[in-house]
Amino acid sequence: MLILTFFCYMTYHLSRKPFSVVKSELHQNCTKLPFNSTFWPGDKPSGNHSKNGTWCDFPPFDKSNYKGLFGDLDSAFLLTYAIGMFFSGMIAERVSLRYFLSIGMILCGIFTSMFGLGYFGGIHSLAFYLVSQVLNGLTQTSGWPGVVTCVGNWFGKQRRGLIMGIWNSHTSFGNILGSVIASIFVGYSWGLSFIVPGIIIATMGVICFLLMVDHPDDMNLVNHDSSQIKYQSLPKSECSLRCFGIAVFWYCEEQPEVESKPIGFIGALRIPGVIEFSLCLLFAKLVSYTFLFWLPFYLKSTSSLNATMAGLMSTLFDIGGIFGGITAGLLSDHSGACATTCSLMLLVGAGMMYLFNTYASVSTTVSITLLIITGAFVNGPYALITTAVSADLGTHEVLKGNAKALSTVTAIIDGTGSIGAAIGPYLTGVISKTGWKSVFYMLIAANFSAMIVRLLTLYCRVVCLNIQSENSGGLKAVRWCR
């Protein structure tokens, strides 16, 4: 099941990448190409195309506001994804995971391919592509809750270890494969850049339907009577995530049995750290997803690379992110200072983004080097933030042993982070009209904002610990800051 869920979620991310690669083909510099009045399938010859210099652009992206349209399509996908995430988790808990995931993956394949069919059908209506993105964003929300619940059913907290770190690399592998597949077809038939990933995830959905088993009990792999006696003899334990970059480790401590009770939205917000982590993840995801959705377009528009090479080169960012996540986790574990490590990497990441924007055009070697290093310092702290959430908030008295309350808190934090993921690509489409330097200033500002929020949380903890050590009268402040 671990291998099956790995490939399932890998294909989810694989199917999200095509649009970021295809952007540079939808609107390009037509003056460098020989005129062809029937450049796109279904187009009719027009003498005006050669006069306005946009004959090779795919309508409706042949207008001067094409970057804004790209941003609108990104936001249509990411906003519906963010909203849907608040509900998909509740659905996944109440239905068969086998049906939930397989149907979701098949629908993702249909709606991903739907965008590519616009190429072969000569469809130039913006509404068509907006609807495609909205529907795809909604169905994509079936992925994370489904695979996480399935893994939780098969691998109890006591058995999760390094293998979970390997499993969590599905995101990066999906991004890399998605970029490579889309880049292969973008140069001569960009519709296939969507259709092929759509077929892959739909096929994986069929495989999921045939092979997935929701719970080991469904296969009678566990003897219920002996299992019950065994578990009664073991004490209850609290397990929380510990930072290790893309690797996630579970640390367990014995705890008294606590009845799991749901918690309201307002009650969750009152828990110390929820708002801080939500804001921190919002800014971190804003930066990470801006690179995810715009990097191939940026590489082509600022260099002599074609769409295929720009898409392939963008994979270096994800490769750097893998190494950055591992390095960040090692530093955090050895120093015991997850917040400090994260803040330092955010600071260095801001500097690397400035260097990348300024010097990446010097040579291909410099561009590749800066791209890998920038990816490491952008995705590294993002990985630390996401893994630190459970480790830090799981110790609060309201959440100890309360899975339902922790699920609500996690949904709030992840949902807020997804909103940041939607804001970043949209603002890029708007701000890039004034130049790419403005976009990088926005990303640098977001990195600094995430760093400030993280440092404020750390400062609050230090102050509270000092108060707690001096006298017991600081208990109220400790409860607010912990």
C-alpha positions in Angstrom: 0.0 0.0 0.0 2.9 2.3 0.7 4.2 1.9 -2.8 0.8 2.2 -4.4 -0.1 5.4 -2.5 3.4 6.8 -3.4 2.7 6.4 -7.1 -0.9 7.6 -6.7 0.1 11.0 -5.2 3.1 11.3 -7.5 0.7 11.3 -10.5 -1.4 14.0 -8.8 1.5 16.3 -8.8 2.6 15.1 -12.2 -0.8 16.3 -13.6 -0.4 19.7 -12.1 2.8 20.7 -13.9 1.8 20.9 -17.6 0.3 24.5 -17.5 3.5 26.0 -16.1 5.5 24.5 -18.9 2.9 25.3 -21.7 2.6 29.0 -20.7 5.7 29.9 -22.7 4.2 28.3 -25.8 0.8 29.9 -25.6 2.4 33.4 -25.9 5.9 33.8 -27.4 8.0 36.1 -29.5 6.5 35.6 -33.0 9.0 37.8 -34.8 11.6 35.1 -34.5 9.5 32.5 -36.3 8.6 32.2 -40.1 5.0 33.3 -40.7 2.4 30.5 -40.9 -1.2 31.6 -41.1 -2.5 28.1 -40.0 -0.1 27.8 -37.1 -2.6 26.3 -34.7 -5.1 23.4 -35.4 -8.5 24.7 -36.5 -7.1 28.2 -37.3 -8.3 30.0 -40.4 -5.8 32.0 -42.5 -5.7 35.7 -41.6 -3.6 38.4 -43.1 -3.8 40.5 -39.9 -1.7 37.9 -38.0 1.5 38.9 -39.7 0.9 42.6 -39.0 0.4 42.5 -35.2 3.3 40.2 -34.4 1.1 37.8 -32.5 0.2 35.3 -35.2 1.9 32.4 -33.4 0.2 33.1 -30.0 -2.7 30.9 -29.1 -5.9 33.0 -28.6 -7.1 34.2 -26.1 -3.5 34.5 -24.9 -2.4 36.7 -27.8 -3.4 39.9 -26.1 -1.2 42.3 -24.1 -2.8 41.1 -20.9 -1.8 37.5 -21.4 0.2 37.4 -18.1 -2.9 38.4 -16.2 -4.9 35.7 -17.9 -2.3 33.1 -16.9 -2.6 34.4 -13.3 -6.4 34.1 -13.5 -6.1 30.4 -14.6 -3.6 29.7 -11.8 -5.9 31.2 -9.3 -8.9 29.4 -10.6 -7.1 26.1 -9.9 -5.5 27.0 -6.6 -8.4 28.8 -5.0 -10.8 25.9 -5.7 -8.1 23.6 -4.5 -7.8 25.6 -1.2 -11.5 25.7 -0.6 -12.0 22.1 -1.5 -9.3 20.9 0.9 -11.5 22.1 3.9 -14.2 19.6 2.8 -12.4 16.7 1.1 -10.9 15.4 4.4 -14.3 15.0 5.9 -15.5 13.2 2.8 -12.5 10.8 2.8 -13.2 9.8 6.4 -16.8 8.8 5.5 -16.4 6.8 2.3 -14.4 4.0 0.9 -10.9 5.2 0.1 -10.7 2.9 -2.8 -13.6 4.6 -4.5 -12.7 8.0 -3.3 -9.1 7.9 -4.7 -9.8 6.0 -7.9 -12.8 8.2 -8.9 -10.8 11.3 -8.0 -7.8 10.3 -10.1 -10.0 9.4 -13.1 -11.8 12.7 -12.9 -8.4 14.5 -12.6 -7.3 12.7 -15.8 -10.4 13.8 -17.6 -10.2 17.5 -16.6 -6.4 17.7 -17.2 -6.9 16.3 -20.7 -9.8 18.7 -21.2 -7.4 21.6 -21.2 -5.3 19.9 -23.9 -8.3 19.2 -26.0 -8.7 22.9 -26.5 -5.6 22.8 -28.7 -6.9 20.1 -31.0 -10.4 21.6 -31.1 -9.2 25.1 -31.8 -11.1 26.4 -28.7 -10.2 30.0 -27.9 -12.7 30.8 -25.2 -11.1 31.8 -21.9 -14.2 30.4 -20.1 -13.5 26.9 -21.4 -10.0 26.9 -19.8 -11.2 28.5 -16.6 -13.9 25.8 -16.2 -11.2 23.2 -16.8 -9.0 24.6 -14.1 -11.8 24.9 -11.6 -12.9 21.3 -12.1 -9.4 20.1 -12.0 -8.7 22.0 -8.8 -11.7 20.5 -7.1 -10.9 16.9 -8.1 -7.2 17.3 -7.1 -8.3 17.7 -3.5 -9.1 14.0 -3.4 -5.4 13.1 -3.4 -3.8 14.2 -0.1 -6.6 13.2 2.3 -7.0 9.9 0.6 -3.4 8.7 0.6 -2.7 10.0 4.1 -5.7 8.2 5.5 -4.8 5.0 3.7 -1.2 5.1 5.0 -2.5 5.8 8.4 -4.7 2.7 8.3 -1.9 0.4 7.2 1.0 1.8 9.1 0.3 2.7 12.7 2.1 5.5 14.4 4.5 3.1 16.2 5.7 1.7 12.8 6.3 5.0 11.0 10.0 5.9 10.6 12.4 6.6 7.8 10.2 4.9 5.3 7.7 7.8 5.7 10.5 10.2 4.7 11.0 8.3 1.5 7.3 8.2 0.9 7.0 12.0 1.3 9.3 12.5 -1.7 6.4 11.8 -4.1 5.7 15.5 -4.4 9.2 16.3 -5.8 9.3 13.3 -8.1 5.8 14.2 -9.4 6.9 17.7 -10.2 10.0 16.6 -12.0 8.3 13.9 -14.1 5.4 16.3 -14.9 7.9 18.9 -16.2 9.8 16.3 -18.3 6.6 14.8 -19.9 5.1 18.2 -20.6 8.4 19.5 -22.1 8.6 16.5 -24.5 5.4 17.5 -26.3 5.2 21.3 -25.8 7.4 22.2 -28.8 5.2 20.6 -31.5 1.8 19.8 -29.9 1.2 21.3 -26.5 -2.2 19.6 -26.2 -0.4 16.4 -25.6 1.4 18.0 -22.6 -2.0 17.8 -20.9 -3.5 14.7 -22.4 -0.5 12.3 -21.7 -0.4 13.2 -18.0 -4.2 13.0 -17.9 -4.0 9.5 -19.3 -1.3 8.6 -16.8 -3.2 9.7 -13.7 -6.5 8.1 -15.0 -4.7 4.8 -15.6 -3.2 5.0 -12.1 -6.8 5.5 -10.9 -7.8 2.3 -12.5 -4.8 0.5 -10.9 -5.8 2.0 -7.6 -9.3 0.7 -8.0 -8.0 -2.8 -8.7 -5.3 -3.0 -6.0 -6.1 -0.7 -3.1 -7.4 -2.1 0.1 -8.6 0.5 2.6 -7.6 -1.3 5.7 -5.7 -4.5 6.6 -8.8 -5.8 8.4 -10.5 -6.0 5.0 -8.1 -8.8 4.0 -8.4 -10.5 7.3 -4.7 -9.9 7.9 -5.3 -9.1 11.6 -6.8 -11.5 14.1 -9.3 -9.3 15.8 -9.4 -11.2 19.1 -5.6 -11.5 19.6 -5.1 -8.0 18.3 -7.5 -6.6 20.9 -5.8 -8.4 23.8 -2.4 -7.2 22.5 -3.4 -3.6 22.2 -5.0 -3.6 25.7 -1.7 -4.4 27.2 0.1 -1.5 25.6 -0.1 2.1 27.0 -1.6 4.9 24.9 1.0 7.0 23.2 1.2 10.4 21.6 3.2 10.6 18.4 4.3 13.8 16.7 6.2 14.8 13.6 9.9 15.8 13.9 11.7 17.9 11.4 13.9 16.1 8.9 13.3 18.1 5.7 11.3 16.0 3.2 11.7 13.1 5.6 9.1 12.9 8.4 9.9 11.0 11.6 7.4 10.1 14.3 8.4 10.5 18.0 6.2 8.8 20.5 5.7 9.3 24.2 3.4 7.4 26.6 0.3 9.5 27.4 -2.8 8.8 29.4 -5.9 7.9 27.4 -7.8 11.0 26.2 -11.2 11.0 24.7 -11.1 12.3 21.2 -13.4 15.3 20.8 -14.0 17.6 17.9 -13.1 21.3 18.2 -14.8 24.3 16.6 -13.2 26.7 14.2 -13.0 29.5 16.7 -11.7 27.2 19.4 -9.0 26.0 17.1 -7.9 29.6 16.3 -7.5 30.2 20.1 -4.9 27.5 20.4 -1.5 29.2 20.7 0.5 28.8 17.5 -2.3 28.1 15.1 -2.5 31.7 13.7 1.3 32.0 13.6 1.9 28.8 11.7 -1.0 29.6 9.3 0.6 32.9 8.4 4.0 31.4 8.1 2.8 28.7 5.8 0.9 31.2 3.8 4.0 33.2 2.9 6.1 30.0 2.4 3.6 28.5 0.0 3.2 31.8 -1.8 6.9 31.6 -2.7 7.1 27.9 -3.4 4.0 27.7 -5.7 5.0 30.9 -7.6 8.1 29.0 -8.7 6.1 25.9 -9.3 3.7 27.6 -11.7 5.8 30.3 -13.3 9.5 29.1 -13.4 9.4 27.6 -16.9 7.8 30.7 -18.4 10.3 32.9 -16.7 13.3 30.9 -17.9 12.1 31.1 -21.5 11.1 34.8 -21.4 14.5 35.8 -20.0 16.8 33.6 -22.0 17.2 32.0 -25.5 15.8 28.7 -24.3 12.8 27.2 -26.1 9.8 25.9 -24.3 11.1 22.4 -24.1 14.5 23.3 -22.6 12.9 25.8 -20.2 10.6 23.1 -18.9 13.5 20.6 -18.5 15.7 23.1 -16.8 13.0 24.0 -14.3 13.3 20.5 -12.8 16.6 21.5 -11.3 14.7 23.7 -8.9 12.9 20.6 -7.5 16.1 18.6 -7.4 17.6 21.4 -5.4 14.6 21.4 -3.1 15.1 17.7 -2.3 18.7 18.3 -1.2 17.6 21.5 0.6 14.9 19.7 2.6 17.3 16.9 3.7 20.0 19.5 4.6 17.6 21.6 6.6 16.3 18.6 8.5 19.8 17.4 9.4 20.8 20.9 10.6 17.6 21.1 12.6 18.0 17.7 14.2 21.6 18.2 15.2 21.1 21.7 16.5 17.7 21.1 18.0 16.7 24.6 16.8 14.1 24.0 14.1 12.8 27.6 14.1 16.3 29.1 14.0 17.3 26.9 11.1 14.1 27.7 9.2 14.6 31.5 9.7 18.2 31.4 8.6 17.3 29.5 5.5 14.5 31.9 4.7 17.0 34.8 5.0 19.5 33.1 2.7 16.7 32.1 0.4 15.7 35.8 0.0 19.3 36.6 -1.0 19.5 33.7 -3.4 16.3 34.8 -5.2 17.9 38.2 -5.7 21.1 36.7 -7.0 19.2 34.4 -9.3 17.2 37.2 -10.9 20.3 39.4 -11.3 23.0 36.9 -12.5 21.1 33.9 -13.9 21.4 35.3 -17.4 25.3 35.5 -17.3 25.7 31.9 -18.5 24.0 28.5 -18.5 26.4 27.2 -15.9 25.7 30.1 -13.6 21.9 29.7 -14.2 21.9 26.0 -13.4 24.0 26.6 -10.2 21.8 29.4 -8.9 18.7 27.5 -9.8 19.7 24.4 -7.7 20.8 26.5 -4.8 17.7 28.7 -4.9 15.5 25.6 -5.0 17.3 24.3 -1.9 16.8 27.4 0.1 13.2 28.0 -1.0 11.8 24.4 -0.5 14.1 23.7 2.5 12.4 26.0 5.0 9.0 25.2 3.5 9.6 21.5 4.4 10.6 22.5 7.9 7.5 24.6 8.4 5.1 21.9 7.4 6.8 19.2 9.5 7.2 21.5 12.5 3.4 22.1 12.7 2.6 18.7 14.3 5.7 18.7 16.4 5.0 22.1 18.0 1.2 22.1 18.2 0.8 18.5 19.1 2.2 19.3 22.6 -0.7 21.7 23.5 -3.0 20.4 26.2 -6.1 20.8 23.9 -4.5 18.6 21.2 -2.8 15.9 23.3 -4.2 12.6 22.1 -7.1 14.3 20.4 -7.0 13.3 16.8 -10.2 15.1 15.8 -9.0 18.4 17.2 -5.6 18.1 15.6 -7.2 17.3 12.2 -9.2 20.6 12.5 -6.1 22.6 13.3 -4.1 21.0 10.5 -7.0 21.7 8.1 -6.9 25.4 9.1 -3.2 25.7 8.7 -3.0 23.8 5.3 -6.1 25.7 4.0 -4.5 29.0 4.8 -1.2 27.9 3.2 -3.1 27.0 0.1 -4.6 30.4 -0.1 -1.1 31.8 -0.1 -0.3 29.3 -2.9 -3.2 30.9 -4.9 -2.2 34.5 -4.2 1.4 34.1 -5.4 0.8 33.0 -9.0 -2.0 35.5 -9.4 0.1 38.4 -8.2 2.9 37.2 -10.5 0.6 37.5 -13.5 -0.3 41.1 -12.5 3.1 42.4 -11.2 5.2 40.8 -14.0 3.8 43.4 -16.4 6.1 45.9 -14.8 9.1 43.6 -15.0 10.4 40.4 -13.4 12.4 42.3 -10.9 9.2 43.4 -9.3 8.1 39.8 -9.0 11.3 38.8 -7.2 10.9 41.7 -4.8 7.5 40.4 -4.0 8.9 36.9 -3.4 11.7 38.3 -1.2 9.2 40.3 0.8 7.1 37.1 1.3 10.2 35.2 2.5 11.0 38.0 5.0 7.4 38.0 6.2 7.6 34.2 6.8 10.9 34.7 8.7 9.5 37.5 10.9 6.5 35.4 11.8 8.7 32.4 12.6 11.1 34.5 14.7 8.2 36.1 16.6 6.9 32.7 17.5 10.4 31.7 18.7 10.8 34.9 20.7 7.4 34.4 22.4 8.4 30.9 23.5 11.8 32.2 24.9 10.0 34.9 26.9 7.4 32.5 28.2 10.0 30.0 29.3 11.8 32.7 31.2 8.6 33.8 32.9 7.8 30.2 33.7 11.2 29.6 35.3 11.1 32.8 37.4 7.7 32.3 39.0 4.4 30.5 38.6 2.6 33.7 38.1 3.5 33.6 34.4 1.3 30.5 33.8 -1.3 32.5 31.9 1.3 34.0 29.5 2.8 30.5 29.0 -0.5 29.1 27.9 -0.9 31.9 25.4 2.6 31.6 23.9 3.5 28.0 24.1 
